[in-house]
Amino acid sequence: MFIAVFATLCIATTWYLLSRAAQANANSAALLVQLTTEQFKSDSQRNADNSIEGMRSQTQAAGVLAQVLNSLNHDLADLHFSDKSISCDPTSRRAAFSLTPINITCSGTHDAVYQLIQRIETYSAPTRITQVRVSRSPSHSLDDLQVTIRLESYLFPTIEAS
């Protein structure tokens, strides 16, 4: 009889310990699922925030570039340049800013070239003239010059106050 009671007690203790271990594993699993879910939500939110910031930055860059190109078109027309051509090279992104190279080719007078360079240097968008090439126009007129200007338009991301 003692053996039967002892065996029953051992079986009951084993079942109790197994149920406690299963409950502890279930609690650990639930905690792990909860922590993983919170981490996933945090990562997803961070990725969404980065994507939104990236879109904001791209929209801002497009706006600055459009402003520069509109100003260039207006100035070239206002100064009566002929054979006008404006092209943009791909934008390169750096750690602190983005840079878009712009190439301008046109024909005009000495005075018009000088005024165009002055106007470009006064644009509100951050731009820098990196190269100016001047040659005589194929028309061989002393008053007409063939001009190639390379400039760079910069975008510095804005930091919003939180």
C-alpha positions, 0 to 999 in steps of 0.5 A, a space after each residue: 500500500 505504501 508503494 501505491 501511495 508513493 507512486 501516486 504521489 510521484 505521478 501527481 508531483 511529476 504532473 504538477 511540475 510538468 504543468 508548471 514547466 508548461 505554464 512557464 514555457 507558455 508565459 515565456 513564449 507569450 512574453 517572447 511573442 509580445 516583445 517580438 511584436 513590439 520590436 516589429 511595430 517599432 521597426 515598422 514605424 521607424 521604417 515608415 518614418 524614414 520612408 516619409 522623410 525620404 519622400 519629403 526630402 525628394 519632394 524638397 529636392 525636386 522643388 529646389 531644382 525646379 526653382 533653379 531650372 525655371 530661373 535659368 529658363 527665364 534668365 536665358 529668355 530675358 537676356 536673348 540667348 539663342 541655341 539654348 540647352 539645359 540638362 541635368 546630370 543624376 543627383 548624388 547624395 552625400 551624408 549632409 546634402 544632395 548635389 545636382 549638376 546642371 549643364 547650360 549651353 547657349 549663344 549670346 553677347 559678352 554682356 548677356 553672358 556676364 549678366 547671366 553669371 551675375 544672376 546665377 550667383 544671386 539665386 536664392 537656392 544654393 548653387 555654385 558655378 563650377 565651370 565656364 567655357 567661352 568660345 567664338 560662335 560658329 557664325 564668326 560674329 565678334 559679338 556672338 559667343 558660344 557658352 557652356 556653363 556647369 553649375 551645381 545645385 545643392 539641397 541641405 535637408 531641413 531639420 524639424 524641431 520636435 
